[in-house]
Amino acid sequence: MVTAIGHTDDRLIADQVTDVATITPTAAGEYIVNSREEFLAGEITPLAQQLDAAYETFQQEHEHEQELAEAVDEAAAPEGLSPVYYKAAIAVLVLLLLVITGLWLG
Amino acid sequence: MDRVEEIIEQFDPDEISLDEGSEIYEEGQELLAEIRNLLHEDEGEIIKIE
């Protein structure tokens, strides 16, 4: 609350209970505008910057964790051919062995 | 403003998912925009004492 009554010789109740007492309406207007700008620059803008920075760090940490999880999955995956190919190769070898044994026995 | 400060403290990747983080970030942005609007648009109340 800002008052702009003036009459500085008088002791006014409104001036006593207000947050800021100014002498003229112009001074009151200037005070309010300056306070608003100071509040924006000193409180809101830094808070907005903190919010942006915290969110950016949060995103980077999530991306890093995701990359780490993918790297672990990749490292844990078996190398070389798929197990299906090994099973097929063993089946062919067993079949071949049976054919050879059958031919050998007559 | 207290809520925005709370949101800033909540950005812990071990605690919340990326989607949840995006949601509360949006909430913080909206709150800050609301404060800016109040400061720029609200004319206040002028009382004339006779």
Backbone of each chain as nested JSON, in Angstrom:
{
  "chains": [
    {"id": "A", "residues": [
      {"number": 1, "name": "MET", "atoms": {"N": [0.846, -1.189, 0.0], "CA": [0.0, 0.0, 0.0], "C": [0.885, 1.244, 0.0]}},
      {"number": 2, "name": "VAL", "atoms": {"N": [0.5, 2.212, -0.824], "CA": [1.266, 3.465, -0.924], "C": [0.288, 4.621, -0.761]}},
      {"number": 3, "name": "THR", "atoms": {"N": [0.583, 5.589, 0.069], "CA": [-0.267, 6.78, 0.18], "C": [0.442, 7.965, -0.451]}},
      {"number": 4, "name": "ALA", "atoms": {"N": [-0.363, 8.949, -0.889], "CA": [0.186, 10.147, -1.525], "C": [-0.644, 11.348, -1.078]}},
      {"number": 5, "name": "ILE", "atoms": {"N": [-0.67, 11.6, 0.203], "CA": [-1.534, 12.652, 0.752], "C": [-0.799, 13.989, 0.87]}},
      {"number": 6, "name": "GLY", "atoms": {"N": [0.477, 13.923, 1.212], "CA": [1.212, 15.177, 1.388], "C": [0.913, 15.785, 2.744]}},
      {"number": 7, "name": "HIS", "atoms": {"N": [0.806, 17.101, 2.763], "CA": [0.517, 17.807, 4.034], "C": [1.461, 17.29, 5.129]}},
      {"number": 8, "name": "THR", "atoms": {"N": [2.74, 17.435, 4.907], "CA": [3.711, 16.807, 5.802], "C": [3.685, 17.396, 7.22]}},
      {"number": 9, "name": "ASP", "atoms": {"N": [3.08, 18.572, 7.362], "CA": [2.974, 19.141, 8.724], "C": [1.989, 18.344, 9.565]}},
      {"number": 10, "name": "ASP", "atoms": {"N": [0.989, 17.72, 8.879], "CA": [-0.011, 16.945, 9.609], "C": [0.485, 15.524, 9.805]}},
      {"number": 11, "name": "ARG", "atoms": {"N": [0.035, 14.89, 10.875], "CA": [0.383, 13.483, 11.115], "C": [-0.859, 12.648, 10.816]}},
      {"number": 12, "name": "LEU", "atoms": {"N": [-0.912, 12.072, 9.629], "CA": [-2.108, 11.37, 9.174], "C": [-2.055, 9.879, 9.536]}},
      {"number": 13, "name": "ILE", "atoms": {"N": [-3.23, 9.342, 9.901], "CA": [-3.3, 7.92, 10.281], "C": [-2.941, 7.038, 9.082]}},
      {"number": 14, "name": "ALA", "atoms": {"N": [-3.458, 7.425, 7.897], "CA": [-3.184, 6.62, 6.69], "C": [-1.68, 6.514, 6.427]}},
      {"number": 15, "name": "ASP", "atoms": {"N": [-0.965, 7.633, 6.621], "CA": [0.488, 7.614, 6.419], "C": [1.187, 6.731, 7.451]}},
      {"number": 16, "name": "GLN", "atoms": {"N": [0.595, 6.653, 8.64], "CA": [1.213, 5.852, 9.699], "C": [1.05, 4.348, 9.451]}},
      {"number": 17, "name": "VAL", "atoms": {"N": [-0.067, 3.942, 8.83], "CA": [-0.346, 2.508, 8.678], "C": [0.039, 1.958, 7.305]}},
      {"number": 18, "name": "THR", "atoms": {"N": [0.402, 2.828, 6.388], "CA": [0.728, 2.35, 5.044], "C": [2.139, 1.752, 4.994]}},
      {"number": 19, "name": "ASP", "atoms": {"N": [2.417, 1.015, 3.893], "CA": [3.761, 0.471, 3.712], "C": [4.741, 1.594, 3.371]}},
      {"number": 20, "name": "VAL", "atoms": {"N": [4.309, 2.477, 2.469], "CA": [5.167, 3.582, 2.049], "C": [4.315, 4.847, 1.961]}},
      {"number": 21, "name": "ALA", "atoms": {"N": [4.783, 5.954, 2.505], "CA": [4.074, 7.23, 2.411], "C": [4.849, 8.153, 1.486]}},
      {"number": 22, "name": "THR", "atoms": {"N": [4.174, 8.642, 0.438], "CA": [4.836, 9.591, -0.47], "C": [4.11, 10.925, -0.389]}},
      {"number": 23, "name": "ILE", "atoms": {"N": [4.734, 11.944, -0.944], "CA": [4.19, 13.301, -0.777], "C": [3.161, 13.626, -1.855]}},
      {"number": 24, "name": "THR", "atoms": {"N": [3.421, 13.17, -3.101], "CA": [2.502, 13.508, -4.205], "C": [2.088, 12.238, -4.948]}},
      {"number": 25, "name": "PRO", "atoms": {"N": [0.985, 12.31, -5.696], "CA": [0.587, 11.151, -6.527], "C": [1.665, 10.761, -7.529]}},
      {"number": 26, "name": "THR", "atoms": {"N": [2.377, 11.738, -8.069], "CA": [3.457, 11.424, -9.023], "C": [4.54, 10.588, -8.339]}},
      {"number": 27, "name": "ALA", "atoms": {"N": [4.887, 11.001, -7.133], "CA": [5.905, 10.253, -6.388], "C": [5.408, 8.843, -6.091]}},
      {"number": 28, "name": "ALA", "atoms": {"N": [4.1, 8.722, -5.78], "CA": [3.525, 7.4, -5.511], "C": [3.61, 6.517, -6.757]}},
      {"number": 29, "name": "GLY", "atoms": {"N": [3.257, 7.109, -7.915], "CA": [3.312, 6.362, -9.18], "C": [4.721, 5.908, -9.494]}},
      {"number": 30, "name": "GLU", "atoms": {"N": [5.676, 6.828, -9.316], "CA": [7.079, 6.477, -9.577], "C": [7.541, 5.35, -8.662]}},
      {"number": 31, "name": "TYR", "atoms": {"N": [7.137, 5.435, -7.402], "CA": [7.541, 4.406, -6.438], "C": [6.992, 3.037, -6.852]}},
      {"number": 32, "name": "ILE", "atoms": {"N": [5.7, 3.028, -7.234], "CA": [5.061, 1.753, -7.598], "C": [5.72, 1.137, -8.836]}},
      {"number": 33, "name": "VAL", "atoms": {"N": [5.957, 1.981, -9.858], "CA": [6.572, 1.477, -11.095], "C": [7.969, 0.931, -10.807]}},
      {"number": 34, "name": "ASN", "atoms": {"N": [8.744, 1.702, -10.03], "CA": [10.104, 1.254, -9.707], "C": [10.085, -0.038, -8.897]}},
      {"number": 35, "name": "SER", "atoms": {"N": [9.162, -0.119, -7.94], "CA": [9.071, -1.327, -7.113], "C": [8.72, -2.533, -7.967]}},
      {"number": 36, "name": "ARG", "atoms": {"N": [7.799, -2.318, -8.895], "CA": [7.39, -3.417, -9.784], "C": [8.567, -3.919, -10.604]}},
      {"number": 37, "name": "GLU", "atoms": {"N": [9.317, -2.965, -11.186], "CA": [10.466, -3.351, -12.016], "C": [11.548, -4.038, -11.174]}},
      {"number": 38, "name": "GLU", "atoms": {"N": [11.751, -3.5, -9.972], "CA": [12.753, -4.115, -9.09], "C": [12.339, -5.529, -8.703]}},
      {"number": 39, "name": "PHE", "atoms": {"N": [11.064, -5.7, -8.439], "CA": [10.561, -7.027, -8.057], "C": [10.73, -8.013, -9.209]}},
      {"number": 40, "name": "LEU", "atoms": {"N": [10.393, -7.553, -10.416], "CA": [10.549, -8.429, -11.589], "C": [12.019, -8.801, -11.807]}},
      {"number": 41, "name": "ALA", "atoms": {"N": [12.88, -7.789, -11.76], "CA": [14.306, -8.034, -12.037], "C": [14.978, -8.795, -10.906]}},
      {"number": 42, "name": "GLY", "atoms": {"N": [14.561, -8.527, -9.682], "CA": [15.257, -9.116, -8.536], "C": [14.711, -10.453, -8.08]}},
      {"number": 43, "name": "GLU", "atoms": {"N": [13.434, -10.707, -8.364], "CA": [12.813, -11.935, -7.858], "C": [12.332, -12.869, -8.97]}},
      {"number": 44, "name": "ILE", "atoms": {"N": [11.542, -12.33, -9.873], "CA": [10.879, -13.197, -10.865], "C": [11.849, -13.686, -11.936]}},
      {"number": 45, "name": "THR", "atoms": {"N": [12.652, -12.771, -12.495], "CA": [13.59, -13.187, -13.542], "C": [14.593, -14.229, -13.03]}},
      {"number": 46, "name": "PRO", "atoms": {"N": [15.224, -14.024, -11.851], "CA": [16.131, -15.073, -11.351], "C": [15.422, -16.403, -11.084]}},
      {"number": 47, "name": "LEU", "atoms": {"N": [14.17, -16.322, -10.6], "CA": [13.426, -17.549, -10.335], "C": [13.141, -18.3, -11.65]}},
      {"number": 48, "name": "ALA", "atoms": {"N": [12.793, -17.542, -12.691], "CA": [12.553, -18.151, -14.005], "C": [13.837, -18.798, -14.535]}},
      {"number": 49, "name": "GLN", "atoms": {"N": [14.971, -18.121, -14.326], "CA": [16.253, -18.672, -14.782], "C": [16.604, -19.95, -14.013]}},
      {"number": 50, "name": "GLN", "atoms": {"N": [16.31, -19.945, -12.719], "CA": [16.56, -21.145, -11.896], "C": [15.716, -22.311, -12.379]}},
      {"number": 51, "name": "LEU", "atoms": {"N": [14.456, -22.005, -12.683], "CA": [13.536, -23.04, -13.158], "C": [14.047, -23.641, -14.472]}},
      {"number": 52, "name": "ASP", "atoms": {"N": [14.443, -22.78, -15.419], "CA": [14.952, -23.25, -16.713], "C": [16.216, -24.1, -16.527]}},
      {"number": 53, "name": "ALA", "atoms": {"N": [17.13, -23.607, -15.681], "CA": [18.401, -24.315, -15.475], "C": [18.168, -25.674, -14.817]}},
      {"number": 54, "name": "ALA", "atoms": {"N": [17.272, -25.704, -13.823], "CA": [16.992, -26.966, -13.127], "C": [16.357, -27.974, -14.083]}},
      {"number": 55, "name": "TYR", "atoms": {"N": [15.459, -27.506, -14.944], "CA": [14.797, -28.404, -15.894], "C": [15.789, -28.915, -16.937]}},
      {"number": 56, "name": "GLU", "atoms": {"N": [16.671, -28.039, -17.396], "CA": [17.672, -28.445, -18.386], "C": [18.611, -29.518, -17.801]}},
      {"number": 57, "name": "THR", "atoms": {"N": [19.048, -29.298, -16.569], "CA": [19.909, -30.281, -15.895], "C": [19.17, -31.604, -15.711]}},
      {"number": 58, "name": "PHE", "atoms": {"N": [17.903, -31.508, -15.313], "CA": [17.058, -32.69, -15.132], "C": [16.953, -33.489, -16.442]}},
      {"number": 59, "name": "GLN", "atoms": {"N": [16.723, -32.782, -17.548], "CA": [16.623, -33.454, -18.856], "C": [17.943, -34.135, -19.222]}},
      {"number": 60, "name": "GLN", "atoms": {"N": [19.053, -33.418, -19.003], "CA": [20.375, -33.974, -19.35], "C": [20.67, -35.224, -18.522]}},
      {"number": 61, "name": "GLU", "atoms": {"N": [20.298, -35.185, -17.238], "CA": [20.537, -36.346, -16.381], "C": [19.695, -37.542, -16.842]}},
      {"number": 62, "name": "HIS", "atoms": {"N": [18.459, -37.263, -17.255], "CA": [17.604, -38.342, -17.775], "C": [18.2, -38.944, -19.048]}},
      {"number": 63, "name": "GLU", "atoms": {"N": [18.654, -38.076, -19.953], "CA": [19.255, -38.554, -21.206], "C": [20.499, -39.392, -20.909]}},
      {"number": 64, "name": "HIS", "atoms": {"N": [21.295, -38.929, -19.957], "CA": [22.514, -39.647, -19.594], "C": [22.169, -41.035, -19.048]}},
      {"number": 65, "name": "GLU", "atoms": {"N": [21.154, -41.094, -18.192], "CA": [20.746, -42.387, -17.624], "C": [20.224, -43.33, -18.709]}},
      {"number": 66, "name": "GLN", "atoms": {"N": [19.495, -42.748, -19.664], "CA": [18.962, -43.554, -20.763], "C": [20.096, -44.115, -21.625]}},
      {"number": 67, "name": "GLU", "atoms": {"N": [21.083, -43.268, -21.923], "CA": [22.232, -43.708, -22.713], "C": [23.005, -44.803, -21.971]}},
      {"number": 68, "name": "LEU", "atoms": {"N": [23.114, -44.632, -20.664], "CA": [23.815, -45.618, -19.838], "C": [23.077, -46.959, -19.868]}},
      {"number": 69, "name": "ALA", "atoms": {"N": [21.759, -46.91, -19.76], "CA": [20.952, -48.135, -19.781], "C": [21.079, -48.84, -21.13]}},
      {"number": 70, "name": "GLU", "atoms": {"N": [21.083, -48.05, -22.22], "CA": [21.237, -48.639, -23.559], "C": [22.609, -49.282, -23.724]}},
      {"number": 71, "name": "ALA", "atoms": {"N": [23.625, -48.606, -23.179], "CA": [24.989, -49.148, -23.273], "C": [25.097, -50.46, -22.497]}},
      {"number": 72, "name": "VAL", "atoms": {"N": [24.454, -50.522, -21.338], "CA": [24.47, -51.76, -20.533], "C": [23.754, -52.876, -21.276]}},
      {"number": 73, "name": "ASP", "atoms": {"N": [22.606, -52.566, -21.879], "CA": [21.863, -53.573, -22.655], "C": [22.709, -54.101, -23.808]}},
      {"number": 74, "name": "GLU", "atoms": {"N": [23.378, -53.165, -24.481], "CA": [24.204, -53.535, -25.631], "C": [25.369, -54.436, -25.19]}},
      {"number": 75, "name": "ALA", "atoms": {"N": [25.97, -54.081, -24.059], "CA": [27.107, -54.86, -23.571], "C": [26.675, -56.246, -23.097]}},
      {"number": 76, "name": "ALA", "atoms": {"N": [25.449, -56.337, -22.587], "CA": [24.961, -57.617, -22.06], "C": [24.448, -58.538, -23.158]}},
      {"number": 77, "name": "ALA", "atoms": {"N": [24.2, -58.001, -24.347], "CA": [23.653, -58.81, -25.436], "C": [24.707, -59.793, -25.934]}},
      {"number": 78, "name": "PRO", "atoms": {"N": [24.33, -61.051, -26.303], "CA": [25.303, -62.034, -26.788], "C": [25.872, -61.625, -28.142]}},
      {"number": 79, "name": "GLU", "atoms": {"N": [27.156, -61.926, -28.314], "CA": [27.802, -61.556, -29.572], "C": [27.671, -62.69, -30.58]}},
      {"number": 80, "name": "GLY", "atoms": {"N": [27.924, -62.387, -31.82], "CA": [27.928, -63.411, -32.872], "C": [26.539, -63.746, -33.366]}},
      {"number": 81, "name": "LEU", "atoms": {"N": [26.405, -65.006, -33.844], "CA": [25.145, -65.407, -34.454], "C": [24.061, -65.649, -33.428]}},
      {"number": 82, "name": "SER", "atoms": {"N": [22.835, -65.617, -33.891], "CA": [21.696, -65.877, -33.019], "C": [21.673, -67.363, -32.632]}},
      {"number": 83, "name": "PRO", "atoms": {"N": [21.178, -67.719, -31.448], "CA": [21.106, -69.131, -31.017], "C": [20.339, -70.017, -31.983]}},
      {"number": 84, "name": "VAL", "atoms": {"N": [19.437, -69.466, -32.758], "CA": [18.66, -70.251, -33.73], "C": [19.595, -70.879, -34.769]}},
      {"number": 85, "name": "TYR", "atoms": {"N": [20.606, -70.104, -35.195], "CA": [21.542, -70.608, -36.196], "C": [22.38, -71.755, -35.629]}},
      {"number": 86, "name": "TYR", "atoms": {"N": [22.779, -71.628, -34.354], "CA": [23.55, -72.714, -33.724], "C": [22.717, -73.991, -33.662]}},
      {"number": 87, "name": "LYS", "atoms": {"N": [21.445, -73.867, -33.286], "CA": [20.57, -75.049, -33.191], "C": [20.389, -75.701, -34.568]}},
      {"number": 88, "name": "ALA", "atoms": {"N": [20.233, -74.857, -35.562], "CA": [20.061, -75.39, -36.919], "C": [21.324, -76.125, -37.375]}},
      {"number": 89, "name": "ALA", "atoms": {"N": [22.486, -75.567, -37.051], "CA": [23.759, -76.196, -37.436], "C": [23.922, -77.535, -36.741]}},
      {"number": 90, "name": "ILE", "atoms": {"N": [23.583, -77.617, -35.466], "CA": [23.675, -78.887, -34.723], "C": [22.716, -79.916, -35.31]}},
      {"number": 91, "name": "ALA", "atoms": {"N": [21.507, -79.487, -35.654], "CA": [20.521, -80.404, -36.237], "C": [21.031, -80.964, -37.565]}},
      {"number": 92, "name": "VAL", "atoms": {"N": [21.643, -80.132, -38.383], "CA": [22.194, -80.586, -39.676], "C": [23.323, -81.579, -39.45]}},
      {"number": 93, "name": "LEU", "atoms": {"N": [24.195, -81.288, -38.473], "CA": [25.32, -82.184, -38.162], "C": [24.831, -83.549, -37.675]}},
      {"number": 94, "name": "VAL", "atoms": {"N": [23.843, -83.542, -36.794], "CA": [23.27, -84.806, -36.284], "C": [22.661, -85.596, -37.43]}},
      {"number": 95, "name": "LEU", "atoms": {"N": [21.931, -84.93, -38.293], "CA": [21.314, -85.582, -39.453], "C": [22.372, -86.191, -40.368]}},
      {"number": 96, "name": "LEU", "atoms": {"N": [23.443, -85.419, -40.588], "CA": [24.549, -85.889, -41.417], "C": [25.211, -87.122, -40.797]}},
      {"number": 97, "name": "LEU", "atoms": {"N": [25.386, -87.087, -39.496], "CA": [25.991, -88.211, -38.765], "C": [25.127, -89.457, -38.884]}},
      {"number": 98, "name": "LEU", "atoms": {"N": [23.82, -89.259, -38.781], "CA": [22.893, -90.387, -38.928], "C": [22.962, -90.98, -40.334]}},
      {"number": 99, "name": "VAL", "atoms": {"N": [23.04, -90.14, -41.324], "CA": [23.116, -90.608, -42.721], "C": [24.4, -91.394, -42.952]}},
      {"number": 100, "name": "ILE", "atoms": {"N": [25.52, -90.838, -42.449], "CA": [26.82, -91.513, -42.613], "C": [26.808, -92.856, -41.899]}},
      {"number": 101, "name": "THR", "atoms": {"N": [26.282, -92.865, -40.654], "CA": [26.21, -94.119, -39.895], "C": [25.343, -95.144, -40.626]}},
      {"number": 102, "name": "GLY", "atoms": {"N": [24.238, -94.685, -41.163], "CA": [23.339, -95.575, -41.905], "C": [24.003, -96.161, -43.134]}},
      {"number": 103, "name": "LEU", "atoms": {"N": [24.751, -95.329, -43.858], "CA": [25.455, -95.795, -45.04], "C": [26.569, -96.774, -44.668]}},
      {"number": 104, "name": "TRP", "atoms": {"N": [27.226, -96.511, -43.558], "CA": [28.369, -97.336, -43.118], "C": [27.891, -98.714, -42.674]}},
      {"number": 105, "name": "LEU", "atoms": {"N": [26.744, -98.745, -42.013], "CA": [26.211, -100.016, -41.551], "C": [25.597, -100.81, -42.712]}},
      {"number": 106, "name": "GLY", "atoms": {"N": [25.365, -100.161, -43.73], "CA": [24.938, -100.867, -44.914], "C": [23.481, -100.802, -45.166]}}
    ]},
    {"id": "B", "residues": [
      {"number": 1, "name": "MET", "atoms": {"N": [5.161, -18.1, -5.807], "CA": [6.614, -18.179, -5.891], "C": [7.141, -19.356, -5.065]}},
      {"number": 2, "name": "ASP", "atoms": {"N": [6.465, -19.625, -3.944], "CA": [6.871, -20.78, -3.127], "C": [6.707, -22.075, -3.915]}},
      {"number": 3, "name": "ARG", "atoms": {"N": [5.611, -22.15, -4.663], "CA": [5.352, -23.354, -5.462], "C": [6.438, -23.524, -6.54]}},
      {"number": 4, "name": "VAL", "atoms": {"N": [6.86, -22.434, -7.152], "CA": [7.917, -22.512, -8.175], "C": [9.212, -23.01, -7.535]}},
      {"number": 5, "name": "GLU", "atoms": {"N": [9.509, -22.522, -6.339], "CA": [10.717, -22.991, -5.635], "C": [10.604, -24.481, -5.303]}},
      {"number": 6, "name": "GLU", "atoms": {"N": [9.405, -24.913, -4.939], "CA": [9.178, -26.346, -4.68], "C": [9.436, -27.164, -5.941]}},
      {"number": 7, "name": "ILE", "atoms": {"N": [8.938, -26.645, -7.059], "CA": [9.103, -27.348, -8.342], "C": [10.59, -27.497, -8.67]}},
      {"number": 8, "name": "ILE", "atoms": {"N": [11.348, -26.426, -8.458], "CA": [12.788, -26.467, -8.753], "C": [13.462, -27.578, -7.937]}},
      {"number": 9, "name": "GLU", "atoms": {"N": [13.031, -27.725, -6.684], "CA": [13.635, -28.753, -5.824], "C": [13.199, -30.175, -6.209]}},
      {"number": 10, "name": "GLN", "atoms": {"N": [12.086, -30.279, -6.927], "CA": [11.568, -31.606, -7.29], "C": [12.266, -32.226, -8.505]}},
      {"number": 11, "name": "PHE", "atoms": {"N": [13.11, -31.451, -9.204], "CA": [13.748, -31.973, -10.413], "C": [14.87, -32.955, -10.064]}},
      {"number": 12, "name": "ASP", "atoms": {"N": [14.47, -34.147, -9.665], "CA": [15.429, -35.207, -9.349], "C": [15.106, -36.405, -10.245]}},
      {"number": 13, "name": "PRO", "atoms": {"N": [16.014, -36.773, -11.155], "CA": [15.711, -37.868, -12.095], "C": [15.46, -39.214, -11.422]}},
      {"number": 14, "name": "ASP", "atoms": {"N": [15.93, -39.368, -10.189], "CA": [15.672, -40.623, -9.472], "C": [14.276, -40.645, -8.864]}},
      {"number": 15, "name": "GLU", "atoms": {"N": [13.669, -39.489, -8.755], "CA": [12.365, -39.393, -8.093], "C": [11.207, -39.308, -9.08]}},
      {"number": 16, "name": "ILE", "atoms": {"N": [11.39, -38.561, -10.152], "CA": [10.279, -38.356, -11.095], "C": [10.719, -38.665, -12.523]}},
      {"number": 17, "name": "SER", "atoms": {"N": [9.719, -39.046, -13.334], "CA": [10.002, -39.388, -14.732], "C": [10.157, -38.115, -15.558]}},
      {"number": 18, "name": "LEU", "atoms": {"N": [10.589, -38.323, -16.814], "CA": [10.765, -37.183, -17.724], "C": [9.43, -36.484, -17.988]}},
      {"number": 19, "name": "ASP", "atoms": {"N": [8.364, -37.277, -18.145], "CA": [7.035, -36.697, -18.39], "C": [6.548, -35.877, -17.194]}},
      {"number": 20, "name": "GLU", "atoms": {"N": [6.749, -36.447, -16.0], "CA": [6.342, -35.707, -14.795], "C": [7.137, -34.413, -14.667]}},
      {"number": 21, "name": "GLY", "atoms": {"N": [8.426, -34.481, -15.006], "CA": [9.267, -33.284, -14.975], "C": [8.763, -32.23, -15.945]}},
      {"number": 22, "name": "SER", "atoms": {"N": [8.363, -32.68, -17.135], "CA": [7.836, -31.737, -18.125], "C": [6.564, -31.07, -17.617]}},
      {"number": 23, "name": "GLU", "atoms": {"N": [5.729, -31.871, -16.964], "CA": [4.453, -31.324, -16.453], "C": [4.688, -30.249, -15.392]}},
      {"number": 24, "name": "ILE", "atoms": {"N": [5.565, -30.543, -14.438], "CA": [5.764, -29.549, -13.377], "C": [6.55, -28.341, -13.889]}},
      {"number": 25, "name": "TYR", "atoms": {"N": [7.365, -28.553, -14.931], "CA": [8.056, -27.408, -15.537], "C": [7.029, -26.463, -16.174]}},
      {"number": 26, "name": "GLU", "atoms": {"N": [6.066, -27.065, -16.881], "CA": [5.001, -26.259, -17.488], "C": [4.222, -25.507, -16.414]}},
      {"number": 27, "name": "GLU", "atoms": {"N": [3.939, -26.212, -15.309], "CA": [3.207, -25.579, -14.2], "C": [3.993, -24.368, -13.668]}},
      {"number": 28, "name": "GLY", "atoms": {"N": [5.298, -24.535, -13.505], "CA": [6.145, -23.436, -13.033], "C": [6.13, -22.258, -13.994]}},
      {"number": 29, "name": "GLN", "atoms": {"N": [6.202, -22.565, -15.287], "CA": [6.166, -21.492, -16.294], "C": [4.849, -20.731, -16.247]}},
      {"number": 30, "name": "GLU", "atoms": {"N": [3.755, -21.492, -16.073], "CA": [2.429, -20.847, -16.005], "C": [2.317, -19.947, -14.772]}},
      {"number": 31, "name": "LEU", "atoms": {"N": [2.837, -20.419, -13.644], "CA": [2.783, -19.609, -12.423], "C": [3.579, -18.31, -12.583]}},
      {"number": 32, "name": "LEU", "atoms": {"N": [4.749, -18.417, -13.199], "CA": [5.561, -17.213, -13.411], "C": [4.871, -16.244, -14.377]}},
      {"number": 33, "name": "ALA", "atoms": {"N": [4.241, -16.806, -15.398], "CA": [3.507, -15.961, -16.353], "C": [2.336, -15.264, -15.657]}},
      {"number": 34, "name": "GLU", "atoms": {"N": [1.699, -15.989, -14.729], "CA": [0.577, -15.408, -13.99], "C": [1.054, -14.234, -13.121]}},
      {"number": 35, "name": "ILE", "atoms": {"N": [2.2, -14.422, -12.482], "CA": [2.751, -13.337, -11.645], "C": [3.074, -12.121, -12.514]}},
      {"number": 36, "name": "ARG", "atoms": {"N": [3.69, -12.382, -13.673], "CA": [4.036, -11.263, -14.57], "C": [2.779, -10.529, -15.032]}},
      {"number": 37, "name": "ASN", "atoms": {"N": [1.735, -11.311, -15.35], "CA": [0.481, -10.685, -15.783], "C": [-0.124, -9.838, -14.679]}},
      {"number": 38, "name": "LEU", "atoms": {"N": [-0.099, -10.353, -13.458], "CA": [-0.65, -9.592, -12.338], "C": [0.103, -8.277, -12.155]}},
      {"number": 39, "name": "LEU", "atoms": {"N": [1.408, -8.333, -12.318], "CA": [2.212, -7.123, -12.131], "C": [2.017, -6.114, -13.265]}},
      {"number": 40, "name": "HIS", "atoms": {"N": [1.782, -6.629, -14.47], "CA": [1.669, -5.717, -15.614], "C": [0.244, -5.244, -15.876]}},
      {"number": 41, "name": "GLU", "atoms": {"N": [-0.709, -6.134, -15.597], "CA": [-2.085, -5.797, -15.997], "C": [-2.928, -5.263, -14.861]}},
      {"number": 42, "name": "ASP", "atoms": {"N": [-2.648, -5.728, -13.637], "CA": [-3.492, -5.303, -12.532], "C": [-3.165, -3.852, -12.184]}},
      {"number": 43, "name": "GLU", "atoms": {"N": [-4.155, -3.001, -12.308], "CA": [-3.939, -1.579, -12.077], "C": [-3.94, -1.226, -10.597]}},
      {"number": 44, "name": "GLY", "atoms": {"N": [-4.401, -2.139, -9.759], "CA": [-4.519, -1.823, -8.341], "C": [-5.78, -1.002, -8.085]}},
      {"number": 45, "name": "GLU", "atoms": {"N": [-5.909, -0.488, -6.9], "CA": [-7.108, 0.271, -6.558], "C": [-6.694, 1.633, -6.008]}},
      {"number": 46, "name": "ILE", "atoms": {"N": [-7.231, 2.689, -6.592], "CA": [-6.898, 4.047, -6.133], "C": [-8.062, 4.579, -5.308]}},
      {"number": 47, "name": "ILE", "atoms": {"N": [-7.81, 4.934, -4.063], "CA": [-8.855, 5.458, -3.175], "C": [-8.559, 6.925, -2.891]}},
      {"number": 48, "name": "LYS", "atoms": {"N": [-9.529, 7.775, -3.13], "CA": [-9.352, 9.207, -2.835], "C": [-9.901, 9.497, -1.446]}},
      {"number": 49, "name": "ILE", "atoms": {"N": [-9.066, 10.06, -0.601], "CA": [-9.503, 10.412, 0.757], "C": [-9.811, 11.902, 0.787]}},
      {"number": 50, "name": "GLU", "atoms": {"N": [-11.041, 12.206, 1.102], "CA": [-11.445, 13.63, 1.149], "C": [-11.161, 14.218, 2.532]}}
    ]}
  ]
}
